[in-house]
Amino acid sequence: MNNVKEVINETMKDDEFFIHLGDFLDHFYRSNHDIRQIMIDDSPLSFKTMVSPYYLAFTAATVHKLANDYKLNVPEWVFDTACYLSGDNPYFTGNVKGNLRLLFLYLSPTEFKHRNLFVDENVLKRV
């Protein structure tokens, strides 16, 4: 994946969001500062009516966190209302219940919490 817009474009073809996101992250981590900025700047919002709101919110949270972590400019598109899940529809990784939800509420990176996504603190780590 050369940019984040391609993650959404490819996901629309086969619904394999996390595979495409992983490919994007692998490429991002191997790139230099200038290339990283280019990779996150191209907005996927032209697809917002054709893809799950969850995918857009997760993509925006990912880009927001990467920009903060790597001292890049946060693209304006990540603040579009389409990049947020509604307050009555939070997402918890693995559909966790009980105390694990409390842990995810605490551990989730701010960029994800901000969009009503509750994930493990290592959500963007690759092995």
C-alpha positions as CSV (number, residue, x, y, z in Angstrom):
1,M,0.0,0.0,0.0
2,N,1.5,3.3,-1.0
3,N,-1.0,5.5,0.8
4,V,-3.9,5.3,3.2
5,K,-6.5,6.0,0.5
6,E,-5.5,2.7,-1.2
7,V,-6.3,0.8,2.0
8,I,-9.9,1.8,1.7
9,N,-10.0,1.4,-2.0
10,E,-8.7,-2.2,-1.8
11,T,-11.0,-3.0,1.2
12,M,-14.0,-2.1,-1.0
13,K,-12.9,-4.8,-3.4
14,D,-12.5,-7.7,-0.9
15,D,-13.4,-6.5,2.6
16,E,-10.0,-7.5,3.9
17,F,-9.4,-4.2,5.8
18,F,-6.8,-5.4,8.3
19,I,-4.7,-7.1,5.7
20,H,-4.6,-3.9,3.7
21,L,-4.0,-1.8,6.8
22,G,-1.1,-4.2,7.8
23,D,0.5,-3.8,4.3
24,F,0.2,0.0,4.6
25,L,1.8,-0.1,8.1
26,D,4.7,-2.3,6.9
27,H,5.4,0.2,4.1
28,F,4.9,3.2,6.4
29,Y,7.4,1.9,9.0
30,R,10.0,1.3,6.3
31,S,9.7,4.8,4.8
32,N,11.4,8.1,5.5
33,H,9.7,11.1,7.0
34,D,8.7,12.8,3.7
35,I,7.3,9.6,2.2
36,R,5.3,9.0,5.4
37,Q,3.7,12.4,5.2
38,I,2.7,11.7,1.6
39,M,1.3,8.3,2.6
40,I,-1.2,9.8,5.1
41,D,-2.2,13.0,3.3
42,D,-4.4,11.5,0.5
43,S,-7.9,11.4,2.0
44,P,-10.1,8.3,1.6
45,L,-13.3,10.3,2.2
46,S,-14.3,10.1,-1.4
47,F,-15.3,6.5,-0.5
48,K,-17.2,7.4,2.6
49,T,-20.6,6.4,1.3
50,M,-19.3,3.1,-0.1
51,V,-17.4,1.7,2.9
52,S,-18.2,0.9,6.6
53,P,-18.0,3.8,8.9
54,Y,-15.9,1.6,11.2
55,Y,-13.2,1.3,8.5
56,L,-13.1,5.1,8.0
57,A,-12.9,5.7,11.8
58,F,-10.2,3.1,12.3
59,T,-8.2,4.5,9.3
60,A,-8.5,8.1,10.6
61,A,-7.5,7.0,14.1
62,T,-4.5,5.1,12.7
63,V,-3.4,8.1,10.6
64,H,-3.9,10.5,13.5
65,K,-1.8,8.3,15.9
66,L,1.0,7.8,13.3
67,A,1.2,11.5,12.6
68,N,1.5,12.3,16.3
69,D,4.0,9.5,16.9
70,Y,6.2,10.4,13.9
71,K,5.9,14.2,14.2
72,L,4.0,14.5,10.9
73,N,1.3,17.0,10.1
74,V,-2.1,15.6,11.0
75,P,-4.2,15.8,7.8
76,E,-7.4,17.7,8.2
77,W,-9.5,14.9,6.7
78,V,-9.1,12.8,9.9
79,F,-11.4,15.3,11.7
80,D,-14.3,14.9,9.2
81,T,-17.5,13.7,10.9
82,A,-17.4,10.6,8.8
83,C,-14.3,9.5,10.7
84,Y,-16.1,9.1,14.0
85,L,-18.4,6.3,15.3
86,S,-21.6,7.5,16.9
87,G,-21.7,7.6,20.7
88,D,-24.2,4.8,20.9
89,N,-22.1,2.5,18.7
90,P,-18.6,2.1,20.3
91,Y,-16.3,-0.6,19.0
92,F,-14.3,-2.8,21.3
93,T,-11.7,-5.1,19.7
94,G,-12.7,-8.7,19.9
95,N,-16.2,-7.7,21.1
96,V,-14.7,-8.0,24.6
97,K,-17.0,-7.9,27.7
98,G,-16.7,-7.1,31.4
99,N,-13.4,-6.0,32.9
100,L,-11.6,-6.3,29.6
101,R,-13.7,-3.5,28.3
102,L,-12.6,-1.4,31.3
103,L,-9.0,-2.2,30.4
104,F,-9.5,-1.2,26.8
105,L,-11.2,2.0,27.9
106,Y,-8.0,2.8,29.8
107,L,-5.3,1.5,27.4
108,S,-6.7,2.7,24.0
109,P,-4.6,5.4,22.4
110,T,-6.3,8.8,22.6
111,E,-6.6,9.0,18.8
112,F,-8.8,5.9,18.9
113,K,-10.8,6.7,22.0
114,H,-11.6,10.1,20.4
115,R,-13.4,8.2,17.7
116,N,-15.2,5.7,20.0
117,L,-12.8,2.9,19.2
118,F,-11.4,0.9,22.1
119,V,-8.4,-1.2,21.2
120,D,-5.3,-2.6,22.8
121,E,-2.5,-0.1,23.3
122,N,-0.3,-2.0,20.7
123,V,-2.9,-1.9,18.0
124,L,-0.5,-0.5,15.4
125,K,2.5,-2.8,16.3
126,R,3.8,-5.2,13.6
127,V,5.7,-8.4,14.2
